Amino acid sequence: MELIPKFRSGSNHKLKLLKESLNQLSFKALLACFFAVISIFAIIIFSVISYVQAIDFLQKDFVNSSAAIFKNIRNDLVSKLNNIENTLKFIASDQRIQNLNRNGTGITNRQLAEFFADCIDLNNYTTRNESHFLKNLVDELIFYSKKRVVLTRRNHFSVYGIERYLDPDLLSRAKAAQGRVIWSGVFFNELGSQLMMNLDEVVRREELNQFAVIKQVTDEQYKNEIGYLIASINLAGLSDLVEDVQLGDTGRVYIINQDLKVLAGWNKELLMSSLPLDQKSQGLLLRESKEGNLQGSFKGVKSYIHFEEIGVNGWKLIGIINNREFQTKAKLIRDRIFIDGLVIIAILILATIIVTNRITKPLRNICSFLGKVEAGDLTIRTNESGSAEIQNLAAQINRMIEQINLLMKQIYEEQRFKRKVALKALHDQINPHFLYNTLESISWMIETGKRKVAVTLVESLSSFFRLGLSGGRDIVTIGAELEHVESYLKIQQVRYQDRLDYVIDVDDEIRNEHITKITLQPLIENGIYHGIKPKNDGSGRIYISGARQGDLIKLEVVDNGVGMGRDQLVALEKLLAELKLDPETSGKGYSIRNINTRIKLYFGKDYGLHYSSKEGVGTRVVVILPVNWNPKS
């Protein structure tokens, strides 16, 4: 039981010694060792790669040859399928059909049947002077309407009774197609089977498995429905296209429908049965709509599969070849790999000598350069030479140093802006008009004998400036900010007497959270001067509230002043969205923008001011702040 721990301990010790030995080698020696080891395994790796590449080449060659064959088959098949559609379109546009529902037409069902027979024979397979003409796949034409049903068949029994398969769903689909043809699924003609009992089972399977192409016929002049044209086709005509096609020595071609049922192919036993592929290959064929290649198994034998879609009706051409055919040819290539491997080993050894010298020289230059950077010289740049990786490394180092310089400048500018904005906020606080008006109010109170009120004003003014200075700090607690605001409101309440009232309703739990200094006072000042003061009746009210909401703190300053119109509010929100600092610019909007920018500068872009207002009702300002902000950050 103790052998395993001892073995692991010994292995770990050997690995540790190996790592220490490698760490003592120079980079050049490490590269030499690396290429030496690579050379030993090169022939093995190259053998595997060459073998795989040979199979891959043969598979691609199979795909290319299949593509050429598929193109001919697909073009021939598409031409025949299009010929069916064109036959139906030709009949539908004929005046004998167009006049069926019009007064005065005297065409009989027999005449229609003769016309349909001519259409079936049109372009039928013939041989004239050794020239072959296109074979029309149509076995039967049916005209169906509420007034008449006309059938025209070829000279065999396979299509007898197929009109029974024209269920209402097919006709509804044809009607919904609005003149475009639709294709039915494949069905087996039971009635025709009873009439062909003496024929071989394989022949019957080809002849009696059929599908239909249906087109609604509409009066081109009056746009009303005339009836439906149906063309019936059996699978025998499809098999003629692919049954003799061979891919390589073992590959065969099949035509399958959307459900992977075999419609045509070399092996007649597979007709109308599922193509015998593994489940994974079947799933890929169902999902892939256009064309592709895949590895799978056909009848349990590993095979390579190439498929392409026939665009007319969604059928697929599929070619299947046994993997052993690729492997046999690949083995012939593998016999020469050993000699090629020896050549590669010689090249690798030579490359080791060249590459190590080429790589280590630029690296030594980079190390020397970094030593100068460490000494504080950020003006120099390293030479971007050597291999692509070394050039990329040198370029990244140069960009890193440039980024460091840029960040240092940004930090400097940011701190400079912070100082300017803080100085501007302090300057706004020491507003000459505000100070003059307050001192005048104190003087008037003393003259009128209201000494207690004068004392209160002096104390509030002193507290206002003391809290505003805050020992030079830019960030204060919400509690300190509220004391600063309350001092300001007491002064304004004395000045405006019964025209101004205020309420401060802030939860105690957030008073120790942080806020940028002199944030609320300018908001309140705007509410008084631009909201309450212009009112002609009643008293003004400032309501200050605050609470924690999840991971946010929300402080609200609400006034019942004149409010703002929609245009003013949109202009203000646009100004706030600019996120600029204007320490030299004054005015209501710019002052608010500076406050908003300061909040985002210190706390992040997710925080700041949000305004809502209604003309004649008042204005609400929401200050959004983070919870548990660390002043050291």
C-alpha positions in Angstrom: 0.0 0.0 0.0 2.9 2.4 0.6 4.5 1.7 -2.8 2.2 4.2 -4.6 3.0 7.2 -2.4 6.8 6.4 -2.6 6.6 6.1 -6.4 4.7 9.5 -6.6 7.2 11.1 -4.3 10.1 9.8 -6.4 8.5 11.0 -9.7 7.8 14.4 -8.3 11.5 14.7 -7.1 12.8 13.8 -10.6 10.5 16.3 -12.2 11.6 19.0 -9.8 15.3 18.2 -10.6 14.5 18.3 -14.4 12.8 21.7 -14.0 15.7 23.1 -12.1 18.2 21.8 -14.7 16.2 23.4 -17.5 15.9 26.7 -15.6 19.7 26.9 -15.4 20.0 26.7 -19.2 20.1 29.7 -21.4 17.3 30.4 -23.8 19.4 29.4 -26.7 20.3 26.1 -25.1 16.6 25.5 -24.3 15.6 26.0 -27.9 18.4 23.7 -29.1 17.1 21.0 -26.7 13.6 21.6 -27.8 14.3 21.2 -31.5 16.4 18.1 -30.8 13.5 16.4 -29.0 11.2 17.5 -31.8 13.5 16.0 -34.4 13.3 12.6 -32.7 9.5 12.6 -32.9 9.3 14.3 -36.3 9.2 11.2 -38.4 6.5 9.7 -36.3 4.4 12.8 -36.3 5.0 13.4 -40.0 3.9 9.8 -40.8 0.6 10.3 -39.1 0.1 13.7 -40.6 0.9 12.5 -44.1 -1.4 9.5 -43.8 -4.3 11.7 -42.6 -3.6 14.3 -45.3 -3.6 11.6 -47.9 -7.0 10.4 -46.8 -8.2 14.1 -46.6 -6.9 14.6 -50.2 -8.6 11.6 -51.5 -11.8 12.6 -49.7 -11.6 16.1 -51.3 -11.0 14.5 -54.7 -14.1 12.4 -54.1 -16.0 15.6 -53.2 -14.7 17.3 -56.4 -15.5 14.4 -58.7 -18.9 14.0 -57.0 -19.6 17.6 -57.4 -19.1 17.4 -61.2 -21.2 14.3 -61.4 -23.9 15.8 -59.1 -24.0 18.9 -61.2 -24.9 16.9 -64.3 -27.4 14.8 -62.4 -28.9 17.8 -60.7 -29.1 19.9 -63.9 -30.8 17.0 -65.7 -33.2 16.4 -62.8 -34.0 20.0 -62.2 -34.7 20.4 -65.9 -37.1 17.5 -65.8 -38.8 18.8 -62.6 -39.0 22.3 -64.1 -40.4 20.8 -67.2 -43.3 19.4 -65.1 -43.9 22.9 -63.6 -43.7 24.5 -67.0 -46.1 21.9 -68.4 -48.7 22.8 -65.7 -48.1 26.6 -66.3 -48.5 26.1 -70.0 -51.8 24.3 -69.6 -53.1 26.8 -67.0 -52.5 29.7 -69.3 -54.1 28.1 -72.4 -57.3 29.8 -73.5 -59.2 26.5 -73.5 -58.6 26.3 -69.7 -59.0 30.0 -69.1 -62.4 30.0 -70.8 -63.8 27.0 -68.9 -65.9 29.1 -66.5 -66.9 31.8 -69.0 -70.2 31.8 -70.8 -70.2 30.5 -74.3 -67.4 27.9 -73.9 -68.2 24.6 -75.4 -65.0 22.5 -74.8 -65.8 19.0 -73.7 -64.0 16.7 -71.3 -62.8 14.6 -74.2 -61.3 17.6 -75.9 -59.5 18.5 -72.6 -58.2 14.9 -72.3 -56.8 15.0 -75.8 -55.1 18.4 -75.1 -53.6 16.9 -71.9 -52.3 13.9 -73.8 -50.6 16.2 -76.2 -49.0 18.0 -73.3 -47.8 14.8 -71.8 -46.2 13.7 -75.0 -44.6 17.2 -75.5 -40.8 16.7 -75.3 -41.3 13.0 -74.5 -38.2 10.8 -74.8 -37.5 10.1 -78.5 -34.5 9.2 -80.6 -34.2 10.9 -84.0 -30.9 10.7 -86.0 -29.1 9.5 -82.8 -30.2 12.7 -81.0 -31.9 12.2 -77.6 -34.6 14.5 -76.5 -35.7 15.2 -72.9 -38.1 12.7 -71.3 -41.2 14.2 -69.7 -41.7 12.5 -66.3 -45.4 13.1 -66.2 -47.5 9.8 -66.0 -51.0 11.4 -65.6 -52.6 14.8 -65.8 -55.8 15.5 -63.9 -58.0 18.6 -64.0 -60.2 18.9 -61.0 -62.9 21.4 -60.3 -66.4 21.6 -58.8 -68.0 21.1 -62.3 -65.7 18.5 -63.9 -62.9 16.0 -63.4 -60.7 15.1 -66.4 -58.0 12.4 -66.3 -55.4 11.6 -69.0 -53.1 8.6 -68.5 -50.1 7.0 -70.2 -50.4 3.4 -71.6 -49.9 1.5 -68.3 -51.8 0.7 -65.2 -49.5 2.3 -62.6 -51.5 5.5 -62.3 -55.0 4.1 -62.1 -56.9 5.4 -59.1 -54.4 7.9 -57.9 -57.1 10.6 -57.9 -58.2 9.0 -54.6 -55.0 10.5 -53.0 -56.0 14.1 -53.8 -57.1 14.8 -50.2 -58.5 18.3 -49.3 -55.2 19.2 -47.5 -53.3 19.1 -50.8 -55.8 21.2 -52.5 -55.8 23.7 -49.6 -52.1 24.0 -49.8 -52.3 24.6 -53.6 -54.9 27.3 -53.1 -52.7 28.9 -50.4 -49.8 28.9 -52.8 -51.7 31.4 -55.1 -50.7 29.9 -58.4 -47.3 28.5 -57.4 -46.9 24.7 -57.7 -46.7 22.5 -54.6 -45.2 19.0 -54.3 -46.9 16.2 -52.5 -45.2 13.4 -50.5 -44.6 10.0 -52.1 -47.6 7.6 -51.9 -48.1 4.0 -53.0 -50.9 3.4 -55.5 -52.8 0.3 -54.1 -55.3 0.2 -57.0 -52.6 0.2 -59.6 -50.8 -2.6 -57.6 -53.8 -4.9 -58.0 -53.7 -4.4 -61.7 -49.9 -5.1 -61.9 -49.7 -8.3 -59.8 -47.9 -10.2 -62.5 -44.9 -7.8 -62.6 -41.7 -8.1 -60.6 -41.8 -6.6 -57.0 -38.9 -4.2 -57.7 -40.6 -2.9 -60.9 -43.9 -2.5 -59.1 -42.1 -0.6 -56.3 -40.7 1.8 -58.8 -43.8 2.2 -60.9 -46.4 2.4 -58.1 -44.6 4.7 -55.7 -45.6 8.1 -57.0 -45.8 11.8 -56.1 -47.9 14.7 -57.4 -47.3 18.3 -58.5 -50.4 20.5 -58.0 -51.2 24.0 -59.3 -54.3 26.1 -58.7 -55.7 27.5 -62.0 -57.1 31.0 -61.8 -58.9 33.1 -64.4 -56.2 35.6 -65.3 -58.9 38.2 -66.3 -61.4 37.9 -63.5 -59.1 36.4 -60.8 -61.6 33.7 -59.8 -60.7 30.0 -59.3 -61.1 27.7 -62.3 -59.9 24.4 -60.7 -56.7 22.5 -60.0 -54.1 20.8 -62.4 -52.4 17.7 -61.0 -49.4 16.0 -62.6 -48.5 12.4 -61.3 -45.0 11.1 -61.5 -43.6 7.6 -60.6 -40.1 6.8 -59.3 -39.0 4.8 -62.3 -38.1 7.9 -64.2 -35.9 9.1 -61.3 -33.9 5.9 -61.1 -32.9 6.2 -64.7 -30.8 9.2 -63.7 -28.6 7.7 -61.0 -28.8 3.8 -61.1 -25.7 3.5 -63.4 -23.6 6.3 -61.7 -20.6 5.1 -59.9 -18.2 7.1 -57.6 -14.7 5.6 -57.5 -14.7 1.8 -57.2 -17.4 1.4 -54.6 -19.4 4.7 -54.4 -23.0 5.0 -55.4 -25.5 7.9 -55.7 -29.1 8.1 -54.3 -31.9 10.6 -54.4 -33.7 11.0 -51.1 -36.6 13.1 -49.9 -36.9 15.4 -46.8 -37.6 12.3 -44.6 -34.4 10.5 -45.9 -36.5 8.0 -47.8 -34.8 6.6 -50.9 -36.5 7.7 -54.1 -34.0 6.5 -56.6 -30.7 4.6 -56.6 -28.6 1.6 -57.7 -30.0 -0.7 -55.0 -33.7 -1.1 -55.8 -34.3 -2.9 -52.5 -33.9 0.4 -50.7 -36.7 2.3 -52.6 -39.0 4.1 -50.1 -37.1 2.8 -47.1 -34.9 5.0 -44.9 -31.4 5.3 -46.1 -29.4 2.9 -43.8 -27.2 5.4 -42.1 -26.2 5.8 -38.5 -28.4 8.0 -36.3 -25.9 10.8 -36.1 -25.5 11.0 -39.9 -29.3 11.0 -40.3 -29.6 13.9 -37.8 -27.0 15.9 -39.7 -28.7 15.3 -43.0 -32.1 16.4 -41.6 -30.5 19.6 -40.1 -28.3 20.6 -43.1 -30.4 22.1 -45.8 -27.9 22.9 -48.7 -24.8 20.7 -49.1 -22.0 19.2 -47.1 -19.8 16.2 -46.2 -19.8 13.9 -43.2 -18.3 10.8 -41.8 -20.8 8.1 -40.9 -21.7 4.5 -41.5 -23.8 3.0 -44.4 -25.2 -0.4 -43.6 -22.9 -0.6 -40.6 -19.7 0.1 -42.7 -17.8 3.3 -42.1 -18.3 5.5 -45.1 -17.7 9.1 -46.4 -20.9 10.9 -47.5 -21.3 13.9 -49.8 -24.8 15.5 -50.3 -26.3 18.4 -52.2 -29.9 19.8 -52.2 -32.1 19.9 -55.3 -33.5 23.4 -55.0 -36.9 22.7 -56.7 -38.5 20.6 -54.0 -35.9 20.1 -51.2 -34.8 16.6 -52.2 -31.1 15.7 -51.9 -28.5 13.9 -54.0 -26.3 11.8 -51.8 -23.1 10.0 -52.7 -21.7 7.3 -50.4 -18.2 5.6 -50.6 -16.6 3.1 -48.4 -13.8 4.5 -46.2 -11.6 1.5 -47.0 -11.2 2.7 -50.5 -9.5 5.9 -49.2 -7.4 3.9 -46.7 -6.1 1.5 -49.3 -4.8 4.3 -51.5 -3.4 6.2 -48.5 -1.3 3.2 -47.5 0.6 3.5 -50.8 1.5 7.1 -49.9 2.5 6.1 -46.4 5.3 3.8 -47.7 7.4 6.8 -48.7 6.9 8.8 -45.5 10.1 7.4 -43.8 12.5 8.9 -46.3 10.6 12.2 -46.2 10.9 12.1 -42.4 14.7 11.8 -42.5 14.9 14.8 -44.8 12.7 16.8 -42.4 14.9 15.9 -39.4 17.9 17.2 -41.2 16.1 20.4 -42.0 14.9 20.8 -38.4 18.5 20.4 -37.0 19.7 23.1 -39.5 16.8 25.3 -38.6 17.6 25.0 -34.9 21.0 26.6 -35.4 19.6 29.4 -37.5 16.4 30.1 -35.4 18.1 30.1 -32.0 20.6 32.8 -33.1 17.8 34.7 -34.8 15.5 34.6 -31.8 17.9 35.2 -28.9 19.5 38.3 -30.3 16.2 40.4 -30.3 15.3 39.0 -26.9 18.6 40.2 -25.5 17.9 43.6 -27.0 14.5 43.6 -25.3 15.9 42.7 -21.9 18.4 45.6 -22.2 15.6 48.0 -23.2 13.4 46.9 -20.3 16.3 47.6 -17.9 16.4 51.3 -19.1 12.6 51.5 -18.7 12.9 50.2 -15.2 15.3 53.0 -14.5 12.5 55.5 -15.4 13.2 56.3 -19.0 9.8 56.1 -20.7 10.8 58.1 -23.8 12.7 55.3 -25.5 11.2 52.6 -27.7 12.6 49.1 -28.5 13.4 48.1 -32.1 10.7 45.8 -33.5 12.9 43.2 -35.2 13.3 39.5 -35.3 10.7 36.8 -35.8 7.0 37.6 -36.1 6.4 36.7 -32.4 9.3 38.8 -31.2 8.2 41.7 -33.4 4.7 41.3 -31.9 6.2 41.2 -28.4 8.3 44.3 -29.0 5.3 46.1 -30.5 3.1 45.3 -27.5 5.9 46.5 -25.1 6.1 49.8 -27.0 2.3 50.1 -26.9 2.3 49.3 -23.2 4.8 52.1 -22.5 2.8 54.5 -24.6 -0.3 53.5 -22.7 1.4 54.0 -19.4 2.4 57.5 -20.5 -1.2 58.2 -21.7 -2.6 56.9 -18.4 -0.3 59.1 -16.4 -1.4 62.1 -18.4 -5.0 61.1 -17.9 -4.6 60.7 -14.2 -2.9 64.1 -14.1 -5.7 65.8 -16.1 -8.3 64.0 -14.0 -6.8 65.2 -10.7 -6.5 68.7 -12.2 -10.1 68.7 -13.2 -11.1 67.4 -9.8 -9.3 70.3 -8.1 -10.8 72.8 -10.5 -14.3 71.6 -10.0 -13.9 71.5 -6.2 -12.5 75.0 -6.3 -15.5 76.1 -8.5 -17.9 74.5 -6.1 -16.3 76.3 -3.2 -16.4 79.6 -5.2 -20.1 79.1 -5.9 -20.6 78.5 -2.2 -18.9 81.8 -1.3 -21.3 83.6 -3.6 -20.9 87.4 -3.1 -24.6 87.9 -3.6 -25.5 85.2 -1.1 -23.0 86.5 1.4 -24.1 90.1 0.9 -27.8 89.2 1.3 -27.1 87.1 4.4 -25.0 89.8 6.1 -27.7 92.4 5.2 -30.3 90.2 6.8 -28.2 89.9 10.0 -27.7 93.7 10.1 -31.4 94.2 9.7 -32.3 91.7 12.4 -29.9 93.5 14.8 -31.3 96.9 14.0 -34.9 95.7 14.6 -34.0 94.1 17.9 -34.2 90.5 16.7 -30.9 89.6 18.2 -31.7 85.8 18.7 -32.6 85.5 15.0 -29.4 87.4 14.1 -27.4 85.0 16.3 -29.0 82.0 14.6 -28.1 83.5 11.2 -24.5 84.0 12.2 -24.3 80.4 13.5 -25.9 79.0 10.4 -23.6 81.0 8.1 -20.5 79.9 10.1 -21.6 76.3 10.0 -22.4 76.6 6.3 -18.8 77.7 5.4 -17.2 75.4 7.9 -18.9 72.3 6.6 -18.4 73.5 3.0 -14.6 73.6 3.5 -14.6 70.1 5.0 -10.9 70.1 5.7 -10.2 70.1 2.0 -11.9 66.8 1.3 -13.8 66.2 -1.9 -15.9 63.3 -0.5 -17.9 63.8 2.7 -20.6 61.7 4.5 -24.2 62.2 3.7 -24.8 63.3 7.3 -22.2 66.1 6.9 -23.8 67.1 3.6 -27.2 67.3 5.2 -25.8 69.5 8.0 -24.4 71.8 5.3 -27.7 71.9 3.5 -29.7 72.5 6.7 -27.5 75.5 7.6 -28.2 76.9 4.1 -31.9 76.3 4.4 -32.1 78.0 7.8 -30.4 81.1 6.3 -32.8 81.1 3.3 -35.8 80.5 5.6 -35.0 83.6 7.6 -34.7 85.6 4.3 -37.9 84.3 2.8 -39.8 84.1 6.1 -43.1 82.5 5.6 -42.6 81.8 1.9 -40.2 78.9 2.4 -40.5 75.7 4.4 -38.4 72.6 4.2 -38.4 69.0 5.5 -35.4 66.6 5.7 -36.4 63.0 5.9 -33.3 60.8 5.4 -32.9 57.3 6.8 -30.2 57.1 9.6 -28.7 54.0 8.0 -27.3 56.0 5.0 -26.0 59.0 6.9 -22.5 57.5 7.1 -22.4 56.7 3.4 -20.5 59.0 1.1 -21.3 61.8 -1.4 -19.3 64.4 -3.3 -19.0 67.6 -1.4 -21.5 70.5 -2.1 -23.9 68.3 -4.2 -27.3 69.0 -2.6 -26.9 72.7 -1.9 -26.7 73.8 -5.6 -29.7 71.6 -6.3 -31.7 73.2 -3.5 -30.5 76.7 -4.6 -31.8 76.0 -8.1 -35.1 74.8 -6.6 -35.5 78.1 -4.6 -34.4 80.6 -7.3 -35.8 78.9 -10.4 -38.7 77.1 -8.9 -40.2 78.7 -5.8 -39.1 82.3 -6.2 -41.0 82.8 -9.5 -44.2 81.6 -7.9 -46.8 84.3 -7.4 -48.9 82.7 -4.7 -48.5 80.4 -1.7 -45.4 79.3 0.1 -42.6 77.3 -1.2 -41.5 73.9 0.1 -38.3 71.9 -0.2 -38.5 68.2 0.6 -35.3 66.2 1.0 -35.5 62.4 1.4 -33.1 59.6 1.2 -33.0 55.8 1.6 -31.2 52.7 0.5 -32.7 50.8 -2.4 -30.8 47.5 -3.0 -27.3 48.3 -3.9 -28.0 52.0 -4.5 -28.6 55.1 -2.3 -31.2 57.5 -3.6 -31.4 61.1 -2.3 -34.3 63.2 -3.6 -34.7 67.0 -3.6 -38.3 68.0 -4.4 -39.7 71.5 -4.7 -43.2 72.7 -5.4 -42.1 75.5 -7.6 -43.1 76.4 -11.2 -41.5 73.3 -12.7 -40.2 72.9 -16.2 -41.7 72.3 -19.6 -40.9 69.2 -21.7 -38.4 71.2 -23.9 -36.5 72.5 -20.9 -36.4 69.0 -19.3 -35.1 67.4 -22.6 -32.5 70.1 -22.9 -31.3 69.6 -19.3 -31.1 65.8 -19.7 -29.1 66.3 -22.9 -26.7 68.6 -21.0 -26.3 66.0 -18.3 -25.6 63.3 -20.8 -22.5 65.2 -22.2 -20.4 64.3 -19.1 -18.1 67.3 -19.3 -16.4 69.4 -16.7 -16.8 73.2 -17.1 -15.1 74.7 -14.0 -14.9 78.1 -15.7 -18.5 78.2 -16.8 -21.4 79.3 -14.7 -25.2 79.1 -15.0 -27.9 76.7 -13.8 -27.4 74.0 -16.4 -23.6 74.0 -16.3 -23.5 73.9 -12.5 -25.8 70.9 -12.5 -23.7 69.2 -15.2 -20.6 69.7 -13.1 -22.3 68.1 -10.1 -23.4 65.1 -12.3 -19.9 64.8 -13.8 -18.2 64.9 -10.4 -20.4 62.1 -9.1 -19.6 59.9 -12.1 -15.9 60.9 -11.9 -15.7 59.7 -8.3 -18.2 56.9 -8.1 -18.6 55.6 -11.7 -20.8 56.1 -14.8 -23.8 54.2 -13.2 -24.4 57.0 -10.7 -25.4 60.7 -11.0 -28.4 62.9 -11.4 -31.9 62.2 -12.8 -34.5 65.0 -13.3 -38.3 64.8 -13.6 -40.5 67.9 -13.6 -44.0 69.0 -14.5 -44.9 72.5 -15.3 -46.9 74.2 -12.6 -46.3 71.3 -10.1 -42.6 71.2 -9.3 -39.3 69.5 -9.9 -37.8 66.3 -8.5 -34.0 65.6 -8.6 -32.8 62.1 -7.7 -29.1 61.7 -6.7 -28.0 58.1 -7.2 -25.0 56.9 -5.2 -23.2 53.6 -4.4 -23.5 51.7 -1.1 -20.5 51.0 1.0 -18.1 53.1 -1.1 -14.5 53.0 0.2 -12.9 56.5 0.4 -9.5 54.9 -0.1 -10.5 53.7 -3.6 
